[in-house]
Amino acid sequence: MGYELYGSPGCPYTRDVREWLEWEGAEFVEYDVETDVGARKRMLQISNGQRTVPVLTLDGAVVQIGWQGRGCVV
């Protein structure tokens, strides 16, 4: 499965997590929860209803919500 990043294009913290994953050389799939209704539903299910992005998962389990204590509400 690997990493999955649920985020929003307008959220700078989503960008920061993406850049960190790229820096680490990690393979990941990114979902835009603003335009992808299915991804938004999955994110809400995985995060127990949290509406803060970014949400980073590894093999289906939440690794973190937000980035360094910050996030964007969608």
Summary of the structure (lengths in Angstrom):
residues: 74
radius of gyration: 10.8
end to end distance: 24.8
largest distance: 29.5
contacts: 214
relative contact order: 0.29
helix: 31%
strand: 34%
